[in-house]
Amino acid sequence: MRTTNTLNKCHRCGATSYKPVIERDASGNMTPSGQHQCVGCGLTFGSIDEWRSGTRHNEQVPQQVNDKP
Ligand SMILES: [Zn+2]
């Protein structure tokens, strides 16, 4: 059994996949908007972390453990 799978699923509906959001630009071309959409509930998000945890932080804050006495 594998236990190393990363937990990639929607925090709202539990869907395990998403798709890129395609938008039509001014010249009529369909281009990726840089956002993604959950295939389950249709939630649009800018980062995978937002999809998984529901937080809207774009920056990843590293957890720094200061063990200095
Ligand atoms: Zn969802």
PDB file of the backbone (N, CA, C, O) and the ligand in Angstrom, with CONECT records:
HET     ZN  A 101       1
ATOM      1  N   MET A   1       0.838  -1.199   0.000  1.00  0.00           N
ATOM      2  CA  MET A   1       0.000   0.000   0.000  1.00  0.00           C
ATOM      3  C   MET A   1       0.873   1.249   0.000  1.00  0.00           C
ATOM      4  O   MET A   1       1.910   1.311   0.661  1.00  0.00           O
ATOM      5  N   ARG A   2       0.431   2.220  -0.745  1.00  0.00           N
ATOM      6  CA  ARG A   2       1.187   3.460  -0.781  1.00  0.00           C
ATOM      7  C   ARG A   2       0.587   4.474   0.186  1.00  0.00           C
ATOM      8  O   ARG A   2      -0.626   4.679   0.236  1.00  0.00           O
ATOM      9  N   THR A   3       1.445   5.078   0.924  1.00  0.00           N
ATOM     10  CA  THR A   3       0.962   6.101   1.845  1.00  0.00           C
ATOM     11  C   THR A   3       1.586   7.453   1.528  1.00  0.00           C
ATOM     12  O   THR A   3       1.499   8.396   2.315  1.00  0.00           O
ATOM     13  N   THR A   4       2.215   7.527   0.363  1.00  0.00           N
ATOM     14  CA  THR A   4       2.936   8.757   0.044  1.00  0.00           C
ATOM     15  C   THR A   4       2.157   9.662  -0.893  1.00  0.00           C
ATOM     16  O   THR A   4       2.683  10.667  -1.371  1.00  0.00           O
ATOM     17  N   ASN A   5       0.916   9.315  -1.156  1.00  0.00           N
ATOM     18  CA  ASN A   5       0.128  10.166  -2.038  1.00  0.00           C
ATOM     19  C   ASN A   5      -0.137  11.522  -1.385  1.00  0.00           C
ATOM     20  O   ASN A   5      -0.506  11.605  -0.213  1.00  0.00           O
ATOM     21  N   THR A   6       0.058  12.565  -2.161  1.00  0.00           N
ATOM     22  CA  THR A   6      -0.299  13.873  -1.643  1.00  0.00           C
ATOM     23  C   THR A   6      -1.805  14.026  -1.673  1.00  0.00           C
ATOM     24  O   THR A   6      -2.476  13.519  -2.571  1.00  0.00           O
ATOM     25  N   LEU A   7      -2.317  14.714  -0.701  1.00  0.00           N
ATOM     26  CA  LEU A   7      -3.757  14.867  -0.585  1.00  0.00           C
ATOM     27  C   LEU A   7      -4.215  16.013  -1.480  1.00  0.00           C
ATOM     28  O   LEU A   7      -4.216  17.179  -1.084  1.00  0.00           O
ATOM     29  N   ASN A   8      -4.602  15.645  -2.688  1.00  0.00           N
ATOM     30  CA  ASN A   8      -5.076  16.658  -3.610  1.00  0.00           C
ATOM     31  C   ASN A   8      -6.571  16.495  -3.830  1.00  0.00           C
ATOM     32  O   ASN A   8      -7.013  15.713  -4.672  1.00  0.00           O
ATOM     33  N   LYS A   9      -7.318  17.231  -3.074  1.00  0.00           N
ATOM     34  CA  LYS A   9      -8.754  17.226  -3.318  1.00  0.00           C
ATOM     35  C   LYS A   9      -9.380  18.520  -2.826  1.00  0.00           C
ATOM     36  O   LYS A   9      -8.827  19.231  -1.986  1.00  0.00           O
ATOM     37  N   CYS A  10     -10.545  18.796  -3.376  1.00  0.00           N
ATOM     38  CA  CYS A  10     -11.235  20.036  -3.073  1.00  0.00           C
ATOM     39  C   CYS A  10     -11.682  20.068  -1.619  1.00  0.00           C
ATOM     40  O   CYS A  10     -12.183  19.074  -1.093  1.00  0.00           O
ATOM     41  N   HIS A  11     -11.498  21.209  -0.978  1.00  0.00           N
ATOM     42  CA  HIS A  11     -11.902  21.322   0.420  1.00  0.00           C
ATOM     43  C   HIS A  11     -13.417  21.456   0.540  1.00  0.00           C
ATOM     44  O   HIS A  11     -13.980  21.257   1.616  1.00  0.00           O
ATOM     45  N   ARG A  12     -14.064  21.789  -0.555  1.00  0.00           N
ATOM     46  CA  ARG A  12     -15.517  21.999  -0.498  1.00  0.00           C
ATOM     47  C   ARG A  12     -16.289  20.732  -0.860  1.00  0.00           C
ATOM     48  O   ARG A  12     -17.187  20.319  -0.127  1.00  0.00           O
ATOM     49  N   CYS A  13     -15.938  20.111  -1.996  1.00  0.00           N
ATOM     50  CA  CYS A  13     -16.755  18.996  -2.479  1.00  0.00           C
ATOM     51  C   CYS A  13     -16.002  17.675  -2.486  1.00  0.00           C
ATOM     52  O   CYS A  13     -16.608  16.617  -2.659  1.00  0.00           O
ATOM     53  N   GLY A  14     -14.693  17.725  -2.302  1.00  0.00           N
ATOM     54  CA  GLY A  14     -13.934  16.486  -2.235  1.00  0.00           C
ATOM     55  C   GLY A  14     -13.510  15.943  -3.588  1.00  0.00           C
ATOM     56  O   GLY A  14     -12.921  14.865  -3.659  1.00  0.00           O
ATOM     57  N   ALA A  15     -13.797  16.666  -4.662  1.00  0.00           N
ATOM     58  CA  ALA A  15     -13.359  16.232  -5.981  1.00  0.00           C
ATOM     59  C   ALA A  15     -11.840  16.187  -6.039  1.00  0.00           C
ATOM     60  O   ALA A  15     -11.156  16.964  -5.373  1.00  0.00           O
ATOM     61  N   THR A  16     -11.325  15.270  -6.840  1.00  0.00           N
ATOM     62  CA  THR A  16      -9.875  15.082  -6.852  1.00  0.00           C
ATOM     63  C   THR A  16      -9.224  15.620  -8.113  1.00  0.00           C
ATOM     64  O   THR A  16      -8.048  15.356  -8.364  1.00  0.00           O
ATOM     65  N   SER A  17      -9.962  16.360  -8.900  1.00  0.00           N
ATOM     66  CA  SER A  17      -9.349  16.931 -10.091  1.00  0.00           C
ATOM     67  C   SER A  17      -9.900  18.310 -10.387  1.00  0.00           C
ATOM     68  O   SER A  17     -10.958  18.706  -9.900  1.00  0.00           O
ATOM     69  N   TYR A  18      -9.151  19.020 -11.196  1.00  0.00           N
ATOM     70  CA  TYR A  18      -9.544  20.375 -11.577  1.00  0.00           C
ATOM     71  C   TYR A  18      -9.062  20.619 -12.987  1.00  0.00           C
ATOM     72  O   TYR A  18      -8.283  19.836 -13.532  1.00  0.00           O
ATOM     73  N   LYS A  19      -9.523  21.701 -13.576  1.00  0.00           N
ATOM     74  CA  LYS A  19      -9.126  21.997 -14.948  1.00  0.00           C
ATOM     75  C   LYS A  19      -8.733  23.465 -15.053  1.00  0.00           C
ATOM     76  O   LYS A  19      -9.195  24.291 -14.266  1.00  0.00           O
ATOM     77  N   PRO A  20      -7.893  23.785 -16.010  1.00  0.00           N
ATOM     78  CA  PRO A  20      -7.529  25.184 -16.188  1.00  0.00           C
ATOM     79  C   PRO A  20      -8.699  25.984 -16.746  1.00  0.00           C
ATOM     80  O   PRO A  20      -9.473  25.487 -17.564  1.00  0.00           O
ATOM     81  N   VAL A  21      -8.815  27.205 -16.303  1.00  0.00           N
ATOM     82  CA  VAL A  21      -9.862  28.094 -16.802  1.00  0.00           C
ATOM     83  C   VAL A  21      -9.383  28.747 -18.089  1.00  0.00           C
ATOM     84  O   VAL A  21      -8.336  29.393 -18.129  1.00  0.00           O
ATOM     85  N   ILE A  22     -10.176  28.563 -19.139  1.00  0.00           N
ATOM     86  CA  ILE A  22      -9.834  29.154 -20.433  1.00  0.00           C
ATOM     87  C   ILE A  22     -10.728  30.357 -20.688  1.00  0.00           C
ATOM     88  O   ILE A  22     -11.951  30.269 -20.584  1.00  0.00           O
ATOM     89  N   GLU A  23     -10.110  31.471 -21.021  1.00  0.00           N
ATOM     90  CA  GLU A  23     -10.883  32.669 -21.292  1.00  0.00           C
ATOM     91  C   GLU A  23     -10.568  33.196 -22.684  1.00  0.00           C
ATOM     92  O   GLU A  23      -9.477  32.990 -23.217  1.00  0.00           O
ATOM     93  N   ARG A  24     -11.546  33.877 -23.254  1.00  0.00           N
ATOM     94  CA  ARG A  24     -11.344  34.478 -24.571  1.00  0.00           C
ATOM     95  C   ARG A  24     -10.761  35.872 -24.389  1.00  0.00           C
ATOM     96  O   ARG A  24     -11.315  36.701 -23.667  1.00  0.00           O
ATOM     97  N   ASP A  25      -9.655  36.115 -25.043  1.00  0.00           N
ATOM     98  CA  ASP A  25      -9.056  37.437 -24.897  1.00  0.00           C
ATOM     99  C   ASP A  25      -9.625  38.403 -25.937  1.00  0.00           C
ATOM    100  O   ASP A  25     -10.530  38.053 -26.695  1.00  0.00           O
ATOM    101  N   ALA A  26      -9.086  39.612 -25.962  1.00  0.00           N
ATOM    102  CA  ALA A  26      -9.649  40.674 -26.792  1.00  0.00           C
ATOM    103  C   ALA A  26      -9.617  40.335 -28.278  1.00  0.00           C
ATOM    104  O   ALA A  26     -10.452  40.815 -29.045  1.00  0.00           O
ATOM    105  N   SER A  27      -8.658  39.513 -28.684  1.00  0.00           N
ATOM    106  CA  SER A  27      -8.537  39.179 -30.098  1.00  0.00           C
ATOM    107  C   SER A  27      -9.277  37.893 -30.459  1.00  0.00           C
ATOM    108  O   SER A  27      -9.198  37.428 -31.596  1.00  0.00           O
ATOM    109  N   GLY A  28      -9.988  37.326 -29.503  1.00  0.00           N
ATOM    110  CA  GLY A  28     -10.806  36.159 -29.790  1.00  0.00           C
ATOM    111  C   GLY A  28     -10.112  34.838 -29.576  1.00  0.00           C
ATOM    112  O   GLY A  28     -10.682  33.783 -29.858  1.00  0.00           O
ATOM    113  N   ASN A  29      -8.902  34.877 -29.087  1.00  0.00           N
ATOM    114  CA  ASN A  29      -8.174  33.642 -28.827  1.00  0.00           C
ATOM    115  C   ASN A  29      -8.540  33.082 -27.460  1.00  0.00           C
ATOM    116  O   ASN A  29      -8.724  33.830 -26.500  1.00  0.00           O
ATOM    117  N   MET A  30      -8.643  31.770 -27.383  1.00  0.00           N
ATOM    118  CA  MET A  30      -8.909  31.133 -26.107  1.00  0.00           C
ATOM    119  C   MET A  30      -7.578  30.873 -25.414  1.00  0.00           C
ATOM    120  O   MET A  30      -6.761  30.085 -25.889  1.00  0.00           O
ATOM    121  N   THR A  31      -7.379  31.520 -24.324  1.00  0.00           N
ATOM    122  CA  THR A  31      -6.112  31.373 -23.618  1.00  0.00           C
ATOM    123  C   THR A  31      -6.356  31.054 -22.145  1.00  0.00           C
ATOM    124  O   THR A  31      -7.348  31.497 -21.567  1.00  0.00           O
ATOM    125  N   PRO A  32      -5.472  30.305 -21.554  1.00  0.00           N
ATOM    126  CA  PRO A  32      -5.598  30.026 -20.119  1.00  0.00           C
ATOM    127  C   PRO A  32      -5.488  31.307 -19.314  1.00  0.00           C
ATOM    128  O   PRO A  32      -4.621  32.139 -19.578  1.00  0.00           O
ATOM    129  N   SER A  33      -6.353  31.466 -18.345  1.00  0.00           N
ATOM    130  CA  SER A  33      -6.375  32.691 -17.559  1.00  0.00           C
ATOM    131  C   SER A  33      -5.403  32.643 -16.393  1.00  0.00           C
ATOM    132  O   SER A  33      -5.187  33.636 -15.699  1.00  0.00           O
ATOM    133  N   GLY A  34      -4.822  31.463 -16.192  1.00  0.00           N
ATOM    134  CA  GLY A  34      -3.935  31.315 -15.053  1.00  0.00           C
ATOM    135  C   GLY A  34      -4.669  30.829 -13.813  1.00  0.00           C
ATOM    136  O   GLY A  34      -4.060  30.571 -12.775  1.00  0.00           O
ATOM    137  N   GLN A  35      -5.990  30.709 -13.935  1.00  0.00           N
ATOM    138  CA  GLN A  35      -6.769  30.195 -12.815  1.00  0.00           C
ATOM    139  C   GLN A  35      -7.193  28.773 -13.116  1.00  0.00           C
ATOM    140  O   GLN A  35      -7.068  28.294 -14.243  1.00  0.00           O
ATOM    141  N   HIS A  36      -7.692  28.110 -12.098  1.00  0.00           N
ATOM    142  CA  HIS A  36      -8.169  26.736 -12.257  1.00  0.00           C
ATOM    143  C   HIS A  36      -9.582  26.621 -11.714  1.00  0.00           C
ATOM    144  O   HIS A  36     -10.026  27.447 -10.916  1.00  0.00           O
ATOM    145  N   GLN A  37     -10.277  25.587 -12.157  1.00  0.00           N
ATOM    146  CA  GLN A  37     -11.649  25.391 -11.705  1.00  0.00           C
ATOM    147  C   GLN A  37     -11.856  23.945 -11.282  1.00  0.00           C
ATOM    148  O   GLN A  37     -11.465  23.015 -11.987  1.00  0.00           O
ATOM    149  N   CYS A  38     -12.472  23.773 -10.128  1.00  0.00           N
ATOM    150  CA  CYS A  38     -12.783  22.441  -9.628  1.00  0.00           C
ATOM    151  C   CYS A  38     -13.837  21.788 -10.516  1.00  0.00           C
ATOM    152  O   CYS A  38     -14.820  22.427 -10.893  1.00  0.00           O
ATOM    153  N   VAL A  39     -13.631  20.518 -10.847  1.00  0.00           N
ATOM    154  CA  VAL A  39     -14.597  19.837 -11.707  1.00  0.00           C
ATOM    155  C   VAL A  39     -15.844  19.436 -10.929  1.00  0.00           C
ATOM    156  O   VAL A  39     -16.871  19.100 -11.519  1.00  0.00           O
ATOM    157  N   GLY A  40     -15.753  19.474  -9.606  1.00  0.00           N
ATOM    158  CA  GLY A  40     -16.876  19.045  -8.791  1.00  0.00           C
ATOM    159  C   GLY A  40     -17.855  20.175  -8.519  1.00  0.00           C
ATOM    160  O   GLY A  40     -19.034  20.079  -8.859  1.00  0.00           O
ATOM    161  N   CYS A  41     -17.365  21.244  -7.904  1.00  0.00           N
ATOM    162  CA  CYS A  41     -18.261  22.311  -7.465  1.00  0.00           C
ATOM    163  C   CYS A  41     -18.090  23.589  -8.290  1.00  0.00           C
ATOM    164  O   CYS A  41     -18.854  24.542  -8.133  1.00  0.00           O
ATOM    165  N   GLY A  42     -17.088  23.604  -9.163  1.00  0.00           N
ATOM    166  CA  GLY A  42     -16.926  24.761 -10.028  1.00  0.00           C
ATOM    167  C   GLY A  42     -16.182  25.909  -9.372  1.00  0.00           C
ATOM    168  O   GLY A  42     -16.121  27.009  -9.920  1.00  0.00           O
ATOM    169  N   LEU A  43     -15.629  25.662  -8.223  1.00  0.00           N
ATOM    170  CA  LEU A  43     -14.859  26.691  -7.541  1.00  0.00           C
ATOM    171  C   LEU A  43     -13.651  27.098  -8.376  1.00  0.00           C
ATOM    172  O   LEU A  43     -12.894  26.247  -8.843  1.00  0.00           O
ATOM    173  N   THR A  44     -13.478  28.394  -8.559  1.00  0.00           N
ATOM    174  CA  THR A  44     -12.289  28.865  -9.255  1.00  0.00           C
ATOM    175  C   THR A  44     -11.262  29.336  -8.235  1.00  0.00           C
ATOM    176  O   THR A  44     -11.597  29.919  -7.203  1.00  0.00           O
ATOM    177  N   PHE A  45     -10.007  29.065  -8.555  1.00  0.00           N
ATOM    178  CA  PHE A  45      -8.959  29.374  -7.601  1.00  0.00           C
ATOM    179  C   PHE A  45      -7.669  29.653  -8.343  1.00  0.00           C
ATOM    180  O   PHE A  45      -7.481  29.233  -9.485  1.00  0.00           O
ATOM    181  N   GLY A  46      -6.786  30.371  -7.669  1.00  0.00           N
ATOM    182  CA  GLY A  46      -5.536  30.741  -8.301  1.00  0.00           C
ATOM    183  C   GLY A  46      -4.381  29.847  -7.916  1.00  0.00           C
ATOM    184  O   GLY A  46      -3.377  29.772  -8.625  1.00  0.00           O
ATOM    185  N   SER A  47      -4.524  29.174  -6.799  1.00  0.00           N
ATOM    186  CA  SER A  47      -3.449  28.293  -6.365  1.00  0.00           C
ATOM    187  C   SER A  47      -4.032  26.977  -5.858  1.00  0.00           C
ATOM    188  O   SER A  47      -5.151  26.926  -5.348  1.00  0.00           O
ATOM    189  N   ILE A  48      -3.253  25.930  -6.011  1.00  0.00           N
ATOM    190  CA  ILE A  48      -3.725  24.610  -5.601  1.00  0.00           C
ATOM    191  C   ILE A  48      -3.975  24.567  -4.103  1.00  0.00           C
ATOM    192  O   ILE A  48      -4.872  23.871  -3.626  1.00  0.00           O
ATOM    193  N   ASP A  49      -3.180  25.313  -3.380  1.00  0.00           N
ATOM    194  CA  ASP A  49      -3.330  25.323  -1.938  1.00  0.00           C
ATOM    195  C   ASP A  49      -4.686  25.894  -1.538  1.00  0.00           C
ATOM    196  O   ASP A  49      -5.299  25.460  -0.563  1.00  0.00           O
ATOM    197  N   GLU A  50      -5.138  26.873  -2.312  1.00  0.00           N
ATOM    198  CA  GLU A  50      -6.436  27.473  -2.042  1.00  0.00           C
ATOM    199  C   GLU A  50      -7.542  26.450  -2.263  1.00  0.00           C
ATOM    200  O   GLU A  50      -8.517  26.399  -1.512  1.00  0.00           O
ATOM    201  N   TRP A  51      -7.380  25.639  -3.298  1.00  0.00           N
ATOM    202  CA  TRP A  51      -8.361  24.599  -3.613  1.00  0.00           C
ATOM    203  C   TRP A  51      -8.381  23.523  -2.531  1.00  0.00           C
ATOM    204  O   TRP A  51      -9.441  23.015  -2.165  1.00  0.00           O
ATOM    205  N   ARG A  52      -7.225  23.192  -2.038  1.00  0.00           N
ATOM    206  CA  ARG A  52      -7.147  22.117  -1.060  1.00  0.00           C
ATOM    207  C   ARG A  52      -7.585  22.560   0.330  1.00  0.00           C
ATOM    208  O   ARG A  52      -8.289  21.826   1.023  1.00  0.00           O
ATOM    209  N   SER A  53      -7.173  23.751   0.738  1.00  0.00           N
ATOM    210  CA  SER A  53      -7.409  24.155   2.123  1.00  0.00           C
ATOM    211  C   SER A  53      -8.438  25.265   2.265  1.00  0.00           C
ATOM    212  O   SER A  53      -8.959  25.498   3.355  1.00  0.00           O
ATOM    213  N   GLY A  54      -8.732  25.953   1.159  1.00  0.00           N
ATOM    214  CA  GLY A  54      -9.710  27.018   1.221  1.00  0.00           C
ATOM    215  C   GLY A  54      -9.129  28.361   1.599  1.00  0.00           C
ATOM    216  O   GLY A  54      -9.855  29.351   1.693  1.00  0.00           O
ATOM    217  N   THR A  55      -7.826  28.404   1.816  1.00  0.00           N
ATOM    218  CA  THR A  55      -7.202  29.669   2.139  1.00  0.00           C
ATOM    219  C   THR A  55      -6.903  30.442   0.864  1.00  0.00           C
ATOM    220  O   THR A  55      -6.703  29.860  -0.202  1.00  0.00           O
ATOM    221  N   ARG A  56      -6.876  31.729   0.991  1.00  0.00           N
ATOM    222  CA  ARG A  56      -6.657  32.555  -0.177  1.00  0.00           C
ATOM    223  C   ARG A  56      -5.267  33.176  -0.193  1.00  0.00           C
ATOM    224  O   ARG A  56      -5.025  34.169  -0.879  1.00  0.00           O
ATOM    225  N   HIS A  57      -4.377  32.593   0.555  1.00  0.00           N
ATOM    226  CA  HIS A  57      -3.027  33.131   0.572  1.00  0.00           C
ATOM    227  C   HIS A  57      -2.272  32.675  -0.661  1.00  0.00           C
ATOM    228  O   HIS A  57      -2.164  31.476  -0.919  1.00  0.00           O
ATOM    229  N   ASN A  58      -1.761  33.606  -1.409  1.00  0.00           N
ATOM    230  CA  ASN A  58      -0.984  33.257  -2.590  1.00  0.00           C
ATOM    231  C   ASN A  58       0.458  32.955  -2.229  1.00  0.00           C
ATOM    232  O   ASN A  58       1.150  32.210  -2.923  1.00  0.00           O
ATOM    233  N   GLU A  59       0.891  33.543  -1.139  1.00  0.00           N
ATOM    234  CA  GLU A  59       2.267  33.334  -0.749  1.00  0.00           C
ATOM    235  C   GLU A  59       2.365  32.122   0.167  1.00  0.00           C
ATOM    236  O   GLU A  59       1.530  31.907   1.045  1.00  0.00           O
ATOM    237  N   GLN A  60       3.375  31.368  -0.059  1.00  0.00           N
ATOM    238  CA  GLN A  60       3.620  30.255   0.833  1.00  0.00           C
ATOM    239  C   GLN A  60       4.535  30.720   1.945  1.00  0.00           C
ATOM    240  O   GLN A  60       5.683  31.098   1.712  1.00  0.00           O
ATOM    241  N   VAL A  61       4.016  30.686   3.135  1.00  0.00           N
ATOM    242  CA  VAL A  61       4.807  31.126   4.275  1.00  0.00           C
ATOM    243  C   VAL A  61       5.537  29.935   4.864  1.00  0.00           C
ATOM    244  O   VAL A  61       4.911  29.013   5.388  1.00  0.00           O
ATOM    245  N   PRO A  62       6.825  29.952   4.780  1.00  0.00           N
ATOM    246  CA  PRO A  62       7.601  28.844   5.344  1.00  0.00           C
ATOM    247  C   PRO A  62       7.513  28.845   6.854  1.00  0.00           C
ATOM    248  O   PRO A  62       7.574  29.890   7.502  1.00  0.00           O
ATOM    249  N   GLN A  63       7.369  27.669   7.390  1.00  0.00           N
ATOM    250  CA  GLN A  63       7.301  27.568   8.836  1.00  0.00           C
ATOM    251  C   GLN A  63       8.710  27.518   9.399  1.00  0.00           C
ATOM    252  O   GLN A  63       9.466  26.573   9.167  1.00  0.00           O
ATOM    253  N   GLN A  64       9.031  28.534  10.124  1.00  0.00           N
ATOM    254  CA  GLN A  64      10.364  28.592  10.704  1.00  0.00           C
ATOM    255  C   GLN A  64      10.290  28.267  12.175  1.00  0.00           C
ATOM    256  O   GLN A  64       9.578  28.898  12.956  1.00  0.00           O
ATOM    257  N   VAL A  65      11.040  27.278  12.509  1.00  0.00           N
ATOM    258  CA  VAL A  65      11.064  26.866  13.915  1.00  0.00           C
ATOM    259  C   VAL A  65      12.330  27.396  14.561  1.00  0.00           C
ATOM    260  O   VAL A  65      13.448  27.019  14.212  1.00  0.00           O
ATOM    261  N   ASN A  66      12.115  28.258  15.489  1.00  0.00           N
ATOM    262  CA  ASN A  66      13.261  28.821  16.198  1.00  0.00           C
ATOM    263  C   ASN A  66      13.447  28.118  17.538  1.00  0.00           C
ATOM    264  O   ASN A  66      12.667  28.287  18.475  1.00  0.00           O
ATOM    265  N   ASP A  67      14.473  27.353  17.585  1.00  0.00           N
ATOM    266  CA  ASP A  67      14.717  26.597  18.808  1.00  0.00           C
ATOM    267  C   ASP A  67      15.793  27.225  19.672  1.00  0.00           C
ATOM    268  O   ASP A  67      16.386  26.587  20.541  1.00  0.00           O
ATOM    269  N   LYS A  68      16.021  28.496  19.401  1.00  0.00           N
ATOM    270  CA  LYS A  68      17.062  29.145  20.201  1.00  0.00           C
ATOM    271  C   LYS A  68      16.586  29.336  21.624  1.00  0.00           C
ATOM    272  O   LYS A  68      15.455  29.770  21.844  1.00  0.00           O
ATOM    273  N   PRO A  69      17.401  29.030  22.563  1.00  0.00           N
ATOM    274  CA  PRO A  69      17.042  29.183  23.988  1.00  0.00           C
ATOM    275  C   PRO A  69      16.942  30.646  24.403  1.00  0.00           C
ATOM    276  O   PRO A  69      16.650  30.940  25.563  1.00  0.00           O
TER     277      PRO A  69
HETATM  278 ZN    ZN A 101     -14.914  21.337  -5.508  1.00  0.00          ZN2+
END
